[in-house]
Amino acid sequence: MPGSTKPREIDTPFVVNSGAPRILAADDQQHILDAIALLLKPVGYAVDTVRSPELVREALGTASYDAVLIDLNYTRDTTSGQEGLDLLSEMVALDGTLPVVVMTAWGNVELAVEAMRRGARDFIQKPWENERLLSILRTQVELHRALQQAERLAAENRLLSAPGRPEFIANAPSMVPVLEAITRVAPSHANILITGEHGTGKEVVARTIHALSLRASRPLVVVNTGGLAEGVFESELFGHVKGAFTDARTDRIGRFELAEGGTIFLDEIGNVPVRQQSKLLRVIESGEIEPVGSSRSRRVDVRLVSATNIDLPAACEAGQFREDLLFRLNTVEIHLPPLRERKEDITAIAVHFLSNYALRYRRQVVGLDSSALQVLMQYSWPGNVRELEHTMERAVLMCRTSQIQPADLGVGVARHPSQNLEELSLESVEIILIRKALHRFHGNVSQAAEALGLSRGALYRRMEKYGL
């Protein structure tokens, strides 16, 4: 809605830091949204417009914005502003750094005051003055980007200095998005889903996120949900009371309650049976657990970080994973590339493991021969970082000189799977069969275990043993 002043001429597009400032505008009247777009786009803003609070929530879930401009009324003939105030409170709770500017009818000072009390950064009255609207947005965008930069720098400093944080080597270009995501989301309370192949370091990322979070002084509880037998799933996660079942001789605290105030890391979340997923979803939605055998719920305050190597959207389509649970898990998704896509990190990671195991086993091994390094770089690492760790542990134990030689690495079997079975050890055959089964079922451990005639827990133990 153009105001009384024409927009001033600006010689160059408005650019703060990098990229065009992105604004989300929400109003139930299309002509107002058109007027906002006509005002902002010529001076360098990218503008998305929506006409309901529901569409605002959807937009915020799929894109990042530098500021949000919202009306307070969306239902015809309403003037209370309650819809907009509730939406404002939601957005402030979700991201307190995102500037929200509200639009109010001329003279409705009470609504503007209430909006500011709830966290709005500023307000504009309709019909607005173009100069004032441009000035407000410019100020808020600059402030928002400055706060984001400060948060990133602070998180990066914590990443370098956090006490007890896991060693996290990530210099390859393919790891830049991972590092950026960690530094941006770690200080928040958002649920995070970490995806990637087996052995890519998902637990290390989870531990790093916890170490950089506001919950770092509280517990981090790690649960391999894929390895939990279906009969003990609820008891392990939510606890049980004495007498709940035959072996329940005492009350037991579940993993969620142990993580109170901290973080719970649910590894292999994609392998949770469908009938148990609904129980997990209820806890995530309500924030309450109900121990097995108890009729009373207990409220828990935990941050949820989960991980999987399974393609969860595909699993949802196949009816193997609940879509509503996926939406709750992946407020933010961090994807870890396989080791073969971050070869620049192989040497540093190998040397790190070499130093650790040389110290642990008191071996005078100080480095790798150049030919051994070449083998490491040429190998495809189907088991990723975990396989590299096991390889370096073996090499330290087998090495007879001060430098690891190619023969000490023992990766030849993996590169020559067509070798006659008679020439292989039992362990080597197991490794080949497990890899084939996992590949055949696209990483689904339950299906691979069934095909191999093993329980899921037994297959997990073998995968851990062989670094798969």
URVENWO-V231352 format. One record per residue. N is the residue number from 1. RES is the residue in one letter. SS is DSSP state (H for helix, E for strand, - for the rest). OMEGA is omega in degrees with one decimal (none if undefined). NEAR is the number of other ideal C-beta (glycine too) atoms within 12 Angstrom. Layout:
N/RES/SS/OMEGA/NEAR + N/RES/SS/OMEGA/NEAR
This chain:
1/M/-/-177.6/28 + 2/P/-/180.0/20 + 3/G/-/-173.0/23 + 4/S/-/-177.5/14 + 5/T/-/177.8/16 + 6/K/-/177.1/14 + 7/P/-/-178.9/28 + 8/R/-/177.9/18 + 9/E/-/176.9/10 + 10/I/-/-173.6/18 + 11/D/-/-176.9/8 + 12/T/-/177.8/9 + 13/P/-/-179.9/16 + 14/F/-/178.0/31 + 15/V/E/175.8/20 + 16/V/-/-175.1/25 + 17/N/-/-179.1/18 + 18/S/-/179.2/10 + 19/G/-/179.0/18 + 20/A/E/175.8/23 + 21/P/-/-176.6/36 + 22/R/E/-175.8/31 + 23/I/E/171.9/42 + 24/L/E/179.9/41 + 25/A/E/-178.1/42 + 26/A/E/177.2/42 + 27/D/-/-178.8/37 + 28/D/-/-179.8/28 + 29/Q/-/-173.8/22 + 30/Q/H/-176.7/16 + 31/H/H/176.6/17 + 32/I/H/177.1/31 + 33/L/H/177.7/30 + 34/D/H/-179.7/19 + 35/A/H/177.8/27 + 36/I/H/179.8/42 + 37/A/H/179.9/25 + 38/L/H/179.1/21 + 39/L/H/-170.1/35 + 40/L/H/-174.9/37 + 41/K/H/-179.0/24 + 42/P/H/-178.8/21 + 43/V/H/168.0/31 + 44/G/-/178.3/26 + 45/Y/-/165.3/36 + 46/A/E/-172.7/25 + 47/V/E/170.1/32 + 48/D/E/-178.7/31 + 49/T/E/177.9/33 + 50/V/E/-172.3/32 + 51/R/-/178.8/25 + 52/S/-/176.7/23 + 53/P/H/179.5/31 + 54/E/H/179.7/18 + 55/L/H/173.8/24 + 56/V/H/-179.8/36 + 57/R/H/179.7/22 + 58/E/H/-179.4/17 + 59/A/H/-179.7/28 + 60/L/H/178.7/29 + 61/G/H/-175.5/22 + 62/T/H/-177.1/15 + 63/A/-/177.1/20 + 64/S/-/-177.8/26 + 65/Y/-/176.7/39 + 66/D/-/176.6/42 + 67/A/E/178.4/43 + 68/V/E/179.6/48 + 69/L/E/-173.9/50 + 70/I/E/168.5/52 + 71/D/E/-179.5/44 + 72/L/-/-179.3/40 + 73/N/-/-176.8/31 + 74/Y/-/178.8/30 + 75/T/-/-175.8/17 + 76/R/-/175.6/9 + 77/D/-/174.5/8 + 78/T/-/-179.3/17 + 79/T/-/-174.9/19 + 80/S/-/-177.9/19 + 81/G/-/-174.4/31 + 82/Q/H/178.9/20 + 83/E/H/-178.8/28 + 84/G/H/179.1/41 + 85/L/H/177.7/34 + 86/D/H/178.2/24 + 87/L/H/178.4/36 + 88/L/H/179.8/40 + 89/S/H/177.4/24 + 90/E/H/-176.8/25 + 91/M/H/179.4/36 + 92/V/H/178.5/26 + 93/A/H/-178.0/18 + 94/L/H/-178.6/25 + 95/D/-/-177.0/30 + 96/G/-/-179.8/22 + 97/T/-/-177.5/29 + 98/L/-/-178.7/37 + 99/P/E/177.2/37 + 100/V/E/177.3/45 + 101/V/E/-177.1/45 + 102/V/E/175.8/45 + 103/M/E/179.9/42 + 104/T/E/175.8/35 + 105/A/E/-177.2/28 + 106/W/-/175.2/17 + 107/G/-/-179.4/12 + 108/N/-/-174.3/24 + 109/V/H/-177.0/15 + 110/E/H/179.2/18 + 111/L/H/-180.0/32 + 112/A/H/178.9/28 + 113/V/H/179.6/16 + 114/E/H/178.4/24 + 115/A/H/178.2/35 + 116/M/H/178.1/21 + 117/R/H/-179.5/16 + 118/R/-/173.7/28 + 119/G/-/175.3/27 + 120/A/-/-179.2/36 + 121/R/-/-179.4/32 + 122/D/E/176.7/30 + 123/F/E/178.4/39 + 124/I/E/-179.0/40 + 125/Q/E/176.2/27 + 126/K/E/-8.6/30 + 127/P/-/-174.0/21 + 128/W/-/169.8/35 + 129/E/-/-175.4/22 + 130/N/H/-178.9/27 + 131/E/H/-178.5/22 + 132/R/H/179.4/25 + 133/L/H/178.5/38 + 134/L/H/-179.1/34 + 135/S/H/179.4/22 + 136/I/H/-177.6/30 + 137/L/H/178.9/41 + 138/R/H/-178.9/30 + 139/T/H/-176.6/23 + 140/Q/H/177.9/34 + 141/V/H/180.0/38 + 142/E/H/179.1/23 + 143/L/H/-179.1/25 + 144/H/H/-179.1/32 + 145/R/H/176.4/30 + 146/A/H/178.0/19 + 147/L/H/177.9/24 + 148/Q/H/179.8/29 + 149/Q/H/178.9/20 + 150/A/H/178.2/17 + 151/E/H/179.4/25 + 152/R/H/-179.7/26 + 153/L/H/179.2/17 + 154/A/H/179.5/21 + 155/A/H/178.2/32 + 156/E/H/177.1/22 + 157/N/H/177.6/15 + 158/R/H/178.8/26 + 159/L/H/-178.8/32 + 160/L/H/-171.2/18 + 161/S/H/-176.7/14 + 162/A/-/-179.9/27 + 163/P/-/176.7/11 + 164/G/-/-179.2/15 + 165/R/-/178.4/25 + 166/P/-/176.4/27 + 167/E/-/-175.7/24 + 168/F/-/-177.8/31 + 169/I/-/-176.3/28 + 170/A/-/179.3/34 + 171/N/-/-178.0/19 + 172/A/-/177.6/25 + 173/P/H/-178.7/16 + 174/S/H/179.8/22 + 175/M/H/-179.5/33 + 176/V/H/178.3/17 + 177/P/H/178.9/20 + 178/V/H/179.7/39 + 179/L/H/179.7/31 + 180/E/H/-180.0/21 + 181/A/H/-179.3/32 + 182/I/H/-176.7/40 + 183/T/H/-178.3/34 + 184/R/H/-172.4/30 + 185/V/H/-176.8/36 + 186/A/-/-178.3/40 + 187/P/-/-178.8/33 + 188/S/-/176.3/29 + 189/H/-/-174.7/27 + 190/A/-/171.4/28 + 191/N/-/-175.4/34 + 192/I/E/174.5/39 + 193/L/E/179.1/39 + 194/I/E/-178.5/41 + 195/T/E/179.5/38 + 196/G/-/-178.7/36 + 197/E/-/174.3/35 + 198/H/-/171.8/43 + 199/G/-/-177.4/34 + 200/T/-/177.9/41 + 201/G/-/-177.0/42 + 202/K/H/179.2/41 + 203/E/H/177.3/31 + 204/V/H/177.7/36 + 205/V/H/179.0/42 + 206/A/H/179.5/43 + 207/R/H/178.1/32 + 208/T/H/178.2/41 + 209/I/H/179.8/48 + 210/H/H/-178.6/41 + 211/A/H/-178.6/33 + 212/L/H/-174.5/41 + 213/S/-/176.2/36 + 214/L/-/-179.7/23 + 215/R/-/-172.6/28 + 216/A/-/-179.0/27 + 217/S/-/179.8/15 + 218/R/-/-172.4/21 + 219/P/-/164.2/25 + 220/L/E/-178.6/34 + 221/V/E/-177.3/33 + 222/V/E/179.9/27 + 223/V/E/173.0/34 + 224/N/E/-174.9/31 + 225/T/H/178.9/40 + 226/G/H/-178.5/38 + 227/G/H/179.8/30 + 228/L/-/174.4/32 + 229/A/-/-174.6/22 + 230/E/H/-177.1/23 + 231/G/H/-178.0/17 + 232/V/H/-175.1/25 + 233/F/H/-177.4/33 + 234/E/H/-179.2/36 + 235/S/H/-179.2/31 + 236/E/H/-175.3/33 + 237/L/H/-171.0/39 + 238/F/H/-179.9/38 + 239/G/-/175.2/34 + 240/H/E/177.8/30 + 241/V/-/179.9/24 + 242/K/-/178.5/17 + 243/G/-/-178.8/16 + 244/A/-/175.9/24 + 245/F/-/-169.0/17 + 246/T/-/-175.4/10 + 247/D/-/-177.9/15 + 248/A/-/-176.0/20 + 249/R/-/177.8/12 + 250/T/-/172.8/13 + 251/D/-/177.5/19 + 252/R/E/177.2/27 + 253/I/-/179.7/25 + 254/G/-/-175.5/36 + 255/R/H/178.8/37 + 256/F/H/-178.7/42 + 257/E/H/176.7/31 + 258/L/H/-177.9/26 + 259/A/-/-176.7/32 + 260/E/-/179.7/25 + 261/G/-/-177.0/24 + 262/G/-/-175.1/32 + 263/T/E/171.7/41 + 264/I/E/-178.9/42 + 265/F/E/-179.8/41 + 266/L/E/-179.5/46 + 267/D/E/179.7/38 + 268/E/-/-177.0/36 + 269/I/H/-178.6/45 + 270/G/H/-178.7/43 + 271/N/H/175.9/43 + 272/V/-/179.1/42 + 273/P/-/-175.1/26 + 274/V/H/-176.6/23 + 275/R/H/176.5/15 + 276/Q/H/-178.5/30 + 277/Q/H/-179.5/34 + 278/S/H/179.6/20 + 279/K/H/177.2/30 + 280/L/H/178.7/38 + 281/L/H/-178.7/24 + 282/R/H/-179.9/23 + 283/V/H/-179.4/35 + 284/I/H/-177.9/32 + 285/E/H/-172.9/19 + 286/S/H/-174.6/18 + 287/G/-/-178.4/21 + 288/E/E/175.5/21 + 289/I/E/175.9/36 + 290/E/-/-179.3/28 + 291/P/-/179.6/32 + 292/V/E/179.2/28 + 293/G/-/-180.0/23 + 294/S/-/176.9/25 + 295/S/-/-178.0/10 + 296/R/-/179.0/12 + 297/S/-/176.9/18 + 298/R/E/-179.1/24 + 299/R/E/178.5/16 + 300/V/-/177.5/33 + 301/D/-/-179.9/22 + 302/V/-/171.2/38 + 303/R/E/-175.4/39 + 304/L/E/170.4/44 + 305/V/E/-178.7/48 + 306/S/E/-177.1/47 + 307/A/E/177.9/44 + 308/T/E/172.2/44 + 309/N/-/-177.0/39 + 310/I/-/174.1/35 + 311/D/-/-173.6/22 + 312/L/H/175.3/36 + 313/P/H/177.6/21 + 314/A/H/177.7/19 + 315/A/H/176.8/30 + 316/C/H/179.6/22 + 317/E/H/-178.9/13 + 318/A/-/179.7/19 + 319/G/-/-178.2/11 + 320/Q/-/-179.7/28 + 321/F/-/-177.1/36 + 322/R/-/-179.2/31 + 323/E/H/-179.9/21 + 324/D/H/175.6/17 + 325/L/H/177.7/33 + 326/L/H/179.8/32 + 327/F/H/-180.0/23 + 328/R/H/-176.3/29 + 329/L/H/-168.5/39 + 330/N/-/168.6/32 + 331/T/-/171.5/26 + 332/V/E/176.9/32 + 333/E/E/176.4/29 + 334/I/E/-178.8/39 + 335/H/E/178.8/28 + 336/L/-/178.2/40 + 337/P/-/176.1/29 + 338/P/-/-176.3/32 + 339/L/H/-179.8/40 + 340/R/H/178.1/26 + 341/E/H/176.4/22 + 342/R/-/-176.0/33 + 343/K/H/179.7/27 + 344/E/H/-178.2/20 + 345/D/H/-171.5/37 + 346/I/H/-177.0/36 + 347/T/H/-178.3/27 + 348/A/H/179.2/27 + 349/I/H/179.7/38 + 350/A/H/179.4/39 + 351/V/H/177.5/28 + 352/H/H/179.6/27 + 353/F/H/178.1/36 + 354/L/H/-178.8/39 + 355/S/H/-179.0/24 + 356/N/H/-175.5/20 + 357/Y/H/174.5/28 + 358/A/H/177.9/26 + 359/L/H/-177.9/16 + 360/R/H/-176.3/15 + 361/Y/-/177.8/20 + 362/R/-/178.1/10 + 363/R/-/179.9/26 + 364/Q/-/178.3/16 + 365/V/-/-171.3/34 + 366/V/-/-178.4/17 + 367/G/E/179.1/23 + 368/L/E/173.5/36 + 369/D/-/-177.9/23 + 370/S/H/179.1/15 + 371/S/H/176.7/17 + 372/A/H/175.6/33 + 373/L/H/179.7/26 + 374/Q/H/177.5/18 + 375/V/H/179.4/30 + 376/L/H/-177.0/38 + 377/M/H/-176.8/26 + 378/Q/H/-178.1/19 + 379/Y/-/-173.7/29 + 380/S/-/177.6/23 + 381/W/-/177.9/37 + 382/P/-/177.8/34 + 383/G/-/173.7/34 + 384/N/H/-173.0/35 + 385/V/H/179.8/43 + 386/R/H/178.1/33 + 387/E/H/177.6/41 + 388/L/H/178.9/43 + 389/E/H/179.4/33 + 390/H/H/178.3/31 + 391/T/H/-179.4/41 + 392/M/H/176.2/42 + 393/E/H/178.5/32 + 394/R/H/-177.1/28 + 395/A/H/178.2/38 + 396/V/H/-179.6/36 + 397/L/H/-175.3/22 + 398/M/H/-173.1/22 + 399/C/-/-179.6/30 + 400/R/-/179.2/15 + 401/T/-/179.7/19 + 402/S/-/179.0/17 + 403/Q/E/-179.7/24 + 404/I/E/179.8/40 + 405/Q/-/-179.2/24 + 406/P/H/-178.4/26 + 407/A/H/-179.3/18 + 408/D/H/-173.3/32 + 409/L/H/177.0/38 + 410/G/-/179.8/32 + 411/V/-/-176.8/34 + 412/G/H/-178.3/19 + 413/V/H/-178.6/28 + 414/A/H/-177.7/30 + 415/R/H/179.7/19 + 416/H/-/-175.9/14 + 417/P/-/-179.2/22 + 418/S/-/179.2/11 + 419/Q/-/-178.6/17 + 420/N/-/-178.5/12 + 421/L/H/-178.8/15 + 422/E/H/-177.1/9 + 423/E/H/-174.7/13 + 424/L/-/173.8/20 + 425/S/-/178.7/15 + 426/L/H/179.4/13 + 427/E/H/-179.6/19 + 428/S/H/178.6/24 + 429/V/H/178.8/22 + 430/E/H/-179.9/25 + 431/I/H/-178.5/30 + 432/I/H/-177.4/28 + 433/L/H/179.9/28 + 434/I/H/179.2/37 + 435/R/H/-179.8/32 + 436/K/H/-178.9/18 + 437/A/H/178.9/28 + 438/L/H/178.1/34 + 439/H/H/-178.1/22 + 440/R/H/-177.0/16 + 441/F/-/173.6/27 + 442/H/-/175.2/23 + 443/G/-/179.7/36 + 444/N/-/-173.6/32 + 445/V/H/-179.0/42 + 446/S/H/-179.3/35 + 447/Q/H/178.4/25 + 448/A/H/179.4/34 + 449/A/H/179.1/27 + 450/E/H/179.8/18 + 451/A/H/-179.1/20 + 452/L/H/-179.4/27 + 453/G/-/-179.2/13 + 454/L/-/169.0/22 + 455/S/-/-180.0/20 + 456/R/H/179.0/31 + 457/G/H/179.9/24 + 458/A/H/179.1/21 + 459/L/H/177.7/36 + 460/Y/H/-179.6/30 + 461/R/H/178.6/20 + 462/R/H/179.0/29 + 463/M/H/178.5/39 + 464/E/H/-179.0/26 + 465/K/H/-175.3/19 + 466/Y/H/178.6/35 + 467/G/-/-177.2/31 + 468/L/-/none/38
